[in-house]
Amino acid sequence: MPTITFQLVTLDTLDILTGFMRQFYTHFNYSLDESKLAAVEQLLQKPDYGRIWLIHYDQQTAGYIILTFGYSIEMHGRDALIDELFIDEQYRGKKIGEQTIKFIEETCKQMDMHALHLEVEHENIGAHRLYRRLGFEEHERHFMTRWLE
């Protein structure tokens, strides 16, 4: 049976992460600019903000996940956001995403998090199915953003 493991990203493995991020951003037509890469480096330097893991499938790097931390009265205290989850196309369909979410859930419980959030593209039907099956629920409210310059 294949083994799925998780490795915290460090400055030594940042190039591997960046390669996968380029794939992710290209896939969704997002822009991966210097400010986003600087935010990754800041996250690596400030673990109170969150964590980044490389995902390995039988000792081959298959993707990555970025988890960030927050706090919400509505969520009873500490909560976390899966900011990015990417599995390389050749590794999809092998239950890696499911095992990764379970790993993140356990990690969050150990850190006394009360809720786990994520965003998913409207057209990513496969991801919607996976997340619903794993217990994530859609909300009646819209997630909104205002950039602070």
Order of alpha helices (4+ residues) and beta strands (2+ residues): beta-alpha-alpha-beta-beta-beta-alpha-beta-alpha
